[in-house]
Amino acid sequence: PPMTSPDRLRIASLQYLIRPVRSFDEFRDQVDGLLMTAADYKCQMAVLPEYFTLQLLTLGNVKRPINEQIRDLAKQVPRFLETMSDLARSSGLYVVGGTIPTIEDDTDDVRNVSYFFTPDGQYRSQGKLHMTRFETEEWDVHASSRLKIFETPYGRLAICICYDVEFPEIARAAARHGAHILIVPSCTDDRQGMLRVRYCAQARAIENQMFVVVAHTVG
């Protein structure tokens, strides 16, 4: 059954500047600073952009083939999950943790996955359903196949990762399953790409009479 929703939900869409870091702790501190600022502004939820975790590539040799770097980044998933769980607890926020490449245990394929953390540190995941050409051809990242609906005290929500929001059927399916919030972590490398995602997010909001929250990378 639908959960009773409080009157208001304030969400922080975090513009994450991907800059070089010298340690994993620097990455953690940048995320922590943003989440604590969101908590100071009385938010209940924070959204980080797609692939904000690419910042961790700067800890290694960024001149290697990108598909090798992506697999190395996927090895950071356990530490990433532990860190983000801790930060969700310490900030008291629901956190949509952008995305991080994740190696699927049974196939050894790399998926682009968003993890949704609760204030008690638990998490669930949503994989990206439609891959861009560079993800498929250059990064060797594979599509996921299942849309999930997340229950929160504020009602049901779904996560559409960047390119996924350009496909109306996904948002429609989420709405038909009772989601009235759609979260869109996004990573694009130019203004055109950012605007394309934004315009599609606006269309999904109007079509489905739902709230849509987009978080973009910057820089």
C-alpha distance (Angstrom), angle and dihedral (degrees) to the residues before:
residue distance angle dihedral
P1 . . .
P2 3.82 . .
M3 3.78 114.1 .
T4 3.80 120.1 -120.8
S5 3.82 106.9 -102.1
P6 3.81 124.4 -141.0
D7 3.80 114.9 -121.9
R8 3.79 97.0 -101.9
L9 3.78 140.4 26.7
R10 3.79 119.4 -169.9
I11 3.80 115.3 -162.6
A12 3.79 127.4 -167.5
S13 3.81 114.3 -146.4
L14 3.79 102.3 -157.5
Q15 3.81 119.4 -147.0
Y16 3.77 100.9 -150.2
L17 3.79 118.7 -157.7
I18 3.81 108.6 -148.0
R19 3.79 103.6 -143.5
P20 3.82 130.1 157.8
V21 3.81 116.6 -82.3
R22 3.80 129.9 -163.0
S23 3.80 97.1 -151.5
F24 3.79 142.6 13.6
D25 3.80 87.7 -109.7
E26 3.83 89.9 62.2
F27 3.79 88.3 55.5
R28 3.80 90.7 48.6
D29 3.81 91.8 49.0
Q30 3.82 92.2 52.6
V31 3.80 91.7 51.3
D32 3.80 91.9 43.3
G33 3.80 91.7 52.5
L34 3.81 92.0 52.8
L35 3.80 94.3 46.5
M36 3.79 93.1 47.6
T37 3.81 89.7 50.1
A38 3.82 89.1 51.5
A39 3.81 89.5 50.5
D40 3.83 90.2 49.1
Y41 3.81 88.2 55.7
K42 3.82 89.4 55.8
C43 3.81 95.0 -109.5
Q44 3.78 120.2 157.8
M45 3.81 96.0 -161.4
A46 3.81 137.0 32.2
V47 3.80 129.6 -163.6
L48 3.80 124.4 -155.8
P49 3.83 122.2 -163.0
E50 3.78 128.4 -99.4
Y51 3.82 113.7 -85.9
F52 3.81 94.0 5.1
T53 3.81 82.6 140.6
L54 3.83 89.3 71.2
Q55 3.80 82.9 88.9
L56 3.81 86.1 79.8
L57 3.82 90.0 64.4
T58 3.80 86.9 75.7
L59 3.81 88.2 70.5
G60 3.81 88.1 70.2
N61 3.80 140.1 37.7
V62 3.81 104.7 -56.8
K63 3.83 91.6 -171.0
R64 3.81 93.2 71.6
P65 3.83 120.1 98.6
I66 3.79 107.6 -70.3
N67 3.82 94.4 -127.2
E68 3.83 88.7 59.9
Q69 3.80 91.0 48.7
I70 3.80 91.2 49.8
R71 3.81 91.2 54.4
D72 3.81 90.1 49.6
L73 3.79 89.6 51.0
A74 3.80 89.6 52.1
K75 3.81 88.1 60.8
Q76 3.82 87.3 65.4
V77 3.83 91.9 63.5
P78 3.85 96.4 99.6
R79 3.81 91.6 51.2
F80 3.80 90.7 43.0
L81 3.81 92.2 52.4
E82 3.78 92.7 47.9
T83 3.81 91.4 48.4
M84 3.79 95.7 46.6
S85 3.81 91.9 45.9
D86 3.81 89.4 53.4
L87 3.82 92.0 47.8
A88 3.80 92.8 48.3
R89 3.81 88.7 53.1
S90 3.80 95.6 45.4
S91 3.82 93.3 46.5
G92 3.81 94.9 40.9
L93 3.81 90.1 -133.7
Y94 3.76 138.1 131.6
V95 3.82 101.9 -121.9
V96 3.79 128.8 -161.2
G97 3.78 96.3 -157.5
G98 3.80 99.6 -150.1
T99 3.80 106.7 -122.6
I100 3.78 138.4 -62.2
P101 3.83 128.7 -170.7
T102 3.80 107.5 -102.5
I103 3.80 128.8 -168.3
E104 3.80 112.1 -131.9
D105 3.80 110.0 -131.2
D106 3.80 99.7 -141.1
T107 3.82 98.9 42.9
D108 3.83 104.1 24.5
D109 3.83 86.9 -132.8
V110 3.79 119.9 141.6
R111 3.83 114.6 -121.6
N112 3.79 129.5 -171.7
V113 3.81 102.1 -122.4
S114 3.80 135.2 -175.3
Y115 3.80 116.7 -155.2
F116 3.81 119.7 -152.4
F117 3.82 112.4 -151.3
T118 3.80 126.0 -162.3
P119 3.83 125.9 -148.4
D120 3.80 89.8 -102.2
G121 3.82 90.5 58.4
Q122 3.79 99.1 -105.6
Y123 3.81 120.3 130.7
R124 3.78 145.6 -167.1
S125 3.80 129.8 -169.5
Q126 3.80 142.8 -128.5
G127 3.79 121.3 -165.7
K128 3.79 124.5 -148.0
L129 3.81 109.9 -100.2
H130 3.82 102.2 -163.0
M131 3.79 120.3 42.6
T132 3.77 126.2 -150.4
R133 3.80 118.0 -128.5
F134 3.80 94.6 -105.7
E135 3.80 90.7 52.3
T136 3.80 91.8 51.5
E137 3.80 101.6 35.7
E138 3.80 103.1 33.1
W139 3.79 106.7 21.2
D140 3.84 98.1 35.8
V141 3.82 91.2 -134.7
H142 3.82 117.1 156.3
A143 3.80 131.5 -144.2
S144 3.78 123.3 -108.3
S145 3.79 119.8 -136.7
R146 3.81 110.3 -149.0
L147 3.79 133.1 76.9
K148 3.80 114.5 -150.2
I149 3.78 131.2 -159.1
F150 3.81 118.1 -143.7
E151 3.80 122.7 -149.1
T152 3.81 117.0 -143.4
P153 3.82 134.7 163.5
Y154 3.82 85.2 -103.1
G155 3.79 94.2 56.7
R156 3.77 133.8 -93.3
L157 3.78 124.0 -34.1
A158 3.78 138.4 179.8
I159 3.81 133.0 -157.5
C160 3.81 122.3 -131.9
I161 3.79 110.6 -174.3
C162 3.82 112.1 -140.1
Y163 3.84 106.3 -79.6
D164 3.82 89.7 34.0
V165 3.82 90.7 71.2
E166 3.81 89.0 63.5
F167 3.82 89.1 68.9
P168 3.83 110.0 76.6
E169 3.81 94.1 -160.4
I170 3.81 93.1 68.8
A171 3.79 95.7 55.0
R172 3.80 89.8 42.5
A173 3.81 90.9 53.9
A174 3.81 90.2 49.6
A175 3.82 91.2 50.2
R176 3.79 92.3 48.7
H177 3.81 87.9 55.3
G178 3.78 91.5 54.8
A179 3.81 102.1 -94.9
H180 3.79 112.1 145.6
I181 3.82 95.6 172.6
L182 3.81 123.3 62.5
I183 3.81 118.1 -168.5
V184 3.83 117.4 -156.9
P185 3.83 117.2 -170.1
S186 3.81 105.3 -169.1
C187 3.80 139.2 -170.8
T188 3.80 121.1 -173.5
D189 3.78 130.3 155.7
D190 3.81 100.6 -142.1
R191 3.80 141.4 32.0
Q192 3.81 92.6 -104.1
G193 3.78 91.6 58.5
M194 3.79 93.0 45.7
L195 3.80 91.8 51.1
R196 3.81 92.4 47.8
V197 3.80 90.2 56.9
R198 3.81 91.3 44.3
Y199 3.81 94.4 50.6
C200 3.81 91.5 48.2
A201 3.81 90.0 49.0
Q202 3.81 89.4 53.1
A203 3.80 90.3 50.6
R204 3.82 92.2 50.6
A205 3.83 89.4 50.5
I206 3.81 92.3 53.5
E207 3.81 96.2 41.4
N208 3.79 94.0 51.0
Q209 3.82 101.6 27.6
M210 3.79 89.1 -125.7
F211 3.79 135.2 131.4
V212 3.82 113.2 -104.4
V213 3.81 121.8 -164.1
V214 3.81 120.1 -166.8
A215 3.81 125.5 -168.4
H216 3.82 115.7 -168.4
T217 3.76 132.2 -167.7
V218 3.81 115.1 -119.4
G219 3.80 132.6 -151.2
